[in-house]
Amino acid sequence: MSDELITTEQLPQYLIDRAKQGNATGMEGAQDFLTPPRLKICQASRKGEFLDYPEGTVLVTPTNDIVCGPEGYFAFTVLYRYEQFCVHNPYNRPDDMPLIRESTFDMDSDIAKRARDFDNNTAPFPEDPKEVIKYCVHYNSVIVIHGVPGLENRPIMQSLFIGEAKSGRKILDLLNARCASGLEVYCHNLMAHQVKRPKGKNTWQGIDISNPTADVDVGKYCSEAQIEMYSKLHEKYKADRDRLVVDYEDEVPQESEVISDTL
């Protein structure tokens, strides 16, 4: 494994040499925000470019690199994780209105308290009281995926909420148990299985989280070289948490579907 962080596909040597000069002309000011590539599962309601992929395909956007197909699996390591507390606008909202109405990292805020209170996590939509807004916990993790060419050591945002909140909490449970010995979060490998979830008349595509099993070519723990590299990335994302931006706007769910981790 390379000691350098891979952020794009493997480049021709002349482009590697040019990139080392560090000019990056045209990207001035782009570091004000950090928007890592995002893990996405193609839902039945997918539109546009995502229609080219079967329902249940796990992608990394915006490059649309395929992680696995329906009912596939992948191994990953959490570099850094945090909770974000969000207010969701309703499905039936004006076209120019974003999905996320408000958000905060403050666990003592009114948004966070209502997001954790399942009996009090909705309110009338101010623009149309017949609709409701919803207070939600987003379990966000910056991860690296193992065993997929071109994605090794590439930081990717995984956001689990509403229909996939249980998977977000499962990551917390596994890491809490495995970090009890004093090891840092980025020392551990986990795995995800892509699954189709039923709930009443609705179904959606999600992921189940577990410890790595024998059919995944990684152990439970990262190598010493990986841990050294991941520790630096952990500190970077920890310091830059307030600059992290998650884009939820690339696909709108159907009203009848449960919103999953990837809309």
PLY file of the C-alpha trace (Angstrom):
ply
format ascii 1.0
element vertex 263
property float x
property float y
property float z
element edge 262
property int vertex1
property int vertex2
end_header
0.00 0.00 0.00
1.25 3.47 -0.79
2.06 5.81 2.09
0.46 8.66 0.14
-3.22 9.50 0.21
-4.89 8.61 -3.08
-7.46 11.25 -3.96
-8.05 10.53 -7.66
-7.59 7.71 -10.13
-4.03 6.66 -10.97
-2.57 9.39 -13.20
-0.06 9.15 -16.05
3.48 9.95 -14.91
3.59 13.34 -16.66
0.48 14.43 -14.73
1.89 13.09 -11.47
5.03 15.17 -12.06
2.93 18.24 -12.86
0.71 17.79 -9.81
3.78 17.71 -7.56
4.45 21.32 -8.56
1.35 22.24 -6.52
0.01 25.00 -8.77
-3.71 23.94 -8.80
-4.61 27.08 -10.75
-8.33 27.81 -10.71
-8.94 26.28 -7.26
-8.30 29.44 -5.25
-10.71 29.64 -2.30
-11.92 26.06 -2.73
-10.51 25.09 0.66
-13.10 27.18 2.51
-15.28 24.06 2.53
-14.53 20.34 2.54
-16.91 18.18 0.52
-15.60 14.60 0.49
-16.95 12.17 -2.08
-20.10 10.54 -0.70
-21.29 6.96 -0.41
-24.62 6.52 -2.20
-26.99 3.59 -2.68
-29.15 3.72 -5.81
-32.80 3.72 -4.73
-35.89 2.86 -6.77
-36.53 6.62 -6.98
-33.14 7.35 -8.55
-33.12 9.78 -11.45
-30.89 11.08 -14.22
-27.42 9.58 -14.41
-28.18 7.07 -11.64
-30.67 5.25 -13.87
-27.61 3.73 -15.55
-26.98 1.66 -12.39
-29.18 -1.16 -11.03
-31.20 -0.42 -7.92
-29.09 -1.31 -4.88
-25.75 -0.44 -6.48
-23.39 1.26 -4.01
-21.52 4.18 -5.59
-19.10 6.92 -4.63
-20.34 10.24 -5.97
-19.67 12.48 -7.82
-17.33 10.19 -9.80
-19.84 7.29 -9.58
-17.17 4.69 -8.90
-18.89 1.37 -8.14
-18.20 -0.03 -4.67
-20.43 -3.11 -4.99
-23.61 -4.30 -6.66
-26.97 -5.20 -5.12
-26.54 -7.56 -2.14
-22.77 -7.03 -2.33
-20.42 -6.08 0.50
-17.31 -4.07 1.26
-14.86 -3.54 4.09
-14.09 -0.10 5.51
-12.32 1.81 8.26
-13.77 4.85 10.02
-11.26 7.71 9.98
-13.48 10.13 11.87
-17.12 10.09 12.95
-19.55 12.67 14.31
-23.26 13.37 14.71
-25.03 16.17 12.87
-28.52 17.21 13.92
-30.71 18.30 11.01
-34.19 19.58 10.28
-35.59 18.07 7.07
-38.03 19.94 4.90
-40.93 17.77 3.59
-40.94 15.90 0.32
-43.64 18.24 -0.98
-41.57 21.41 -0.79
-40.88 24.17 -3.33
-38.36 23.20 -6.00
-35.90 25.86 -4.85
-35.99 24.75 -1.21
-33.20 22.42 0.02
-33.80 19.17 1.87
-31.91 20.35 4.97
-33.61 23.33 6.57
-31.26 23.73 9.54
-28.37 21.79 11.04
-26.06 21.91 14.04
-23.34 19.91 15.77
-24.46 21.16 19.22
-25.74 18.16 21.19
-27.45 20.50 23.69
-29.39 22.43 21.03
-33.16 22.24 20.65
-32.66 20.56 17.24
-30.51 17.82 18.79
-32.92 17.25 21.67
-35.90 16.91 19.33
-33.95 14.70 16.91
-33.32 12.26 19.78
-36.94 12.40 20.97
-38.82 10.06 18.63
-42.16 11.12 20.14
-41.51 14.80 19.43
-39.38 14.92 16.28
-41.84 16.57 13.87
-43.41 20.02 13.61
-45.70 21.81 11.14
-43.97 23.02 7.98
-44.04 26.83 8.36
-44.71 27.39 4.66
-47.61 24.91 4.61
-48.93 23.59 7.97
-50.49 20.57 6.23
-46.94 19.25 5.79
-44.34 18.55 8.51
-40.65 19.11 9.04
-38.65 16.36 10.76
-35.77 16.54 13.24
-33.15 13.86 12.50
-29.78 12.60 13.72
-27.27 12.08 10.90
-24.57 9.57 11.84
-21.71 10.81 9.67
-18.40 9.05 9.17
-15.41 9.79 6.97
-14.32 6.31 5.89
-11.85 4.55 3.63
-13.03 1.52 1.66
-10.81 -1.55 1.25
-10.51 -3.94 -1.66
-12.01 -1.73 -4.38
-9.45 -0.61 -7.01
-9.08 3.17 -7.10
-10.78 3.74 -3.74
-8.13 2.47 -1.31
-7.16 5.28 1.11
-9.61 7.73 -0.49
-11.66 9.51 2.23
-15.40 9.11 1.59
-18.37 10.52 3.51
-20.94 8.02 4.78
-24.11 9.56 6.21
-26.69 7.31 7.87
-30.06 8.69 8.96
-33.81 8.00 9.22
-34.21 4.55 7.61
-30.50 3.81 8.12
-30.11 5.36 11.59
-29.93 1.86 13.11
-26.88 1.14 10.95
-25.34 4.41 12.13
-25.88 3.39 15.73
-24.50 -0.09 14.96
-21.21 1.50 13.90
-21.14 3.33 17.24
-21.89 0.12 19.15
-19.18 -1.88 17.38
-16.57 0.84 17.75
-17.47 1.46 21.40
-16.92 -2.23 22.13
-13.74 -2.53 20.10
-12.22 0.73 21.36
-12.78 -0.25 24.99
-9.24 -1.64 25.09
-7.84 1.82 24.38
-7.33 1.56 20.61
-8.33 4.48 18.42
-11.34 4.34 16.10
-9.16 4.14 12.96
-7.44 0.91 14.08
-10.48 -1.20 13.24
-11.93 -2.66 10.07
-15.70 -3.08 9.68
-17.82 -4.35 6.84
-21.10 -3.40 5.19
-23.59 -5.64 3.36
-26.00 -4.04 0.91
-29.58 -5.10 1.75
-33.16 -4.37 0.69
-35.29 -3.39 3.66
-39.07 -3.80 3.92
-41.24 -1.67 6.21
-44.95 -2.17 5.71
-45.71 -1.45 2.07
-42.44 0.45 1.61
-38.97 -0.84 0.77
-35.62 0.86 0.43
-31.98 -0.02 -0.13
-29.66 0.11 2.88
-26.59 -1.43 4.43
-26.03 -3.73 7.42
-22.88 -3.17 9.48
-20.86 -5.93 11.16
-17.36 -7.07 12.03
-15.48 -8.45 8.99
-16.38 -12.04 8.14
-14.26 -14.73 6.53
-15.43 -13.85 3.00
-13.86 -10.37 3.22
-10.12 -10.19 2.59
-9.27 -7.98 5.57
-8.64 -8.72 9.22
-10.37 -7.02 12.13
-7.49 -4.58 12.54
-5.59 -2.21 10.27
-1.89 -2.63 9.62
0.72 -0.52 11.40
1.36 1.51 8.22
-2.36 2.13 7.74
-2.81 3.24 11.34
0.06 5.72 11.06
-1.52 7.27 7.95
-5.09 7.17 9.28
-4.09 8.88 12.53
-3.01 11.95 10.56
-6.25 11.94 8.58
-8.26 11.57 11.78
-6.68 14.70 13.23
-7.24 16.59 9.97
-10.97 15.82 9.81
-11.40 16.37 13.55
-9.90 19.86 13.19
-11.95 20.58 10.04
-15.32 19.21 11.16
-17.09 22.59 10.94
-15.97 22.90 7.30
-17.33 19.50 6.24
-20.20 19.75 3.77
-22.48 16.83 2.86
-24.47 17.21 -0.36
-27.91 15.59 -0.04
-29.49 17.22 -3.07
-28.51 14.90 -5.93
-31.61 12.69 -5.66
-35.05 13.30 -4.16
-36.92 10.33 -2.62
-40.42 9.38 -3.60
-43.03 10.32 -1.04
-43.91 6.66 -0.44
-40.31 5.59 0.26
-38.48 5.61 3.55
-35.47 7.93 3.21
-32.28 5.89 3.56
-28.71 6.93 4.19
-28.39 7.99 0.57
-31.83 9.41 -0.23
0 1
1 2
2 3
3 4
4 5
5 6
6 7
7 8
8 9
9 10
10 11
11 12
12 13
13 14
14 15
15 16
16 17
17 18
18 19
19 20
20 21
21 22
22 23
23 24
24 25
25 26
26 27
27 28
28 29
29 30
30 31
31 32
32 33
33 34
34 35
35 36
36 37
37 38
38 39
39 40
40 41
41 42
42 43
43 44
44 45
45 46
46 47
47 48
48 49
49 50
50 51
51 52
52 53
53 54
54 55
55 56
56 57
57 58
58 59
59 60
60 61
61 62
62 63
63 64
64 65
65 66
66 67
67 68
68 69
69 70
70 71
71 72
72 73
73 74
74 75
75 76
76 77
77 78
78 79
79 80
80 81
81 82
82 83
83 84
84 85
85 86
86 87
87 88
88 89
89 90
90 91
91 92
92 93
93 94
94 95
95 96
96 97
97 98
98 99
99 100
100 101
101 102
102 103
103 104
104 105
105 106
106 107
107 108
108 109
109 110
110 111
111 112
112 113
113 114
114 115
115 116
116 117
117 118
118 119
119 120
120 121
121 122
122 123
123 124
124 125
125 126
126 127
127 128
128 129
129 130
130 131
131 132
132 133
133 134
134 135
135 136
136 137
137 138
138 139
139 140
140 141
141 142
142 143
143 144
144 145
145 146
146 147
147 148
148 149
149 150
150 151
151 152
152 153
153 154
154 155
155 156
156 157
157 158
158 159
159 160
160 161
161 162
162 163
163 164
164 165
165 166
166 167
167 168
168 169
169 170
170 171
171 172
172 173
173 174
174 175
175 176
176 177
177 178
178 179
179 180
180 181
181 182
182 183
183 184
184 185
185 186
186 187
187 188
188 189
189 190
190 191
191 192
192 193
193 194
194 195
195 196
196 197
197 198
198 199
199 200
200 201
201 202
202 203
203 204
204 205
205 206
206 207
207 208
208 209
209 210
210 211
211 212
212 213
213 214
214 215
215 216
216 217
217 218
218 219
219 220
220 221
221 222
222 223
223 224
224 225
225 226
226 227
227 228
228 229
229 230
230 231
231 232
232 233
233 234
234 235
235 236
236 237
237 238
238 239
239 240
240 241
241 242
242 243
243 244
244 245
245 246
246 247
247 248
248 249
249 250
250 251
251 252
252 253
253 254
254 255
255 256
256 257
257 258
258 259
259 260
260 261
261 262
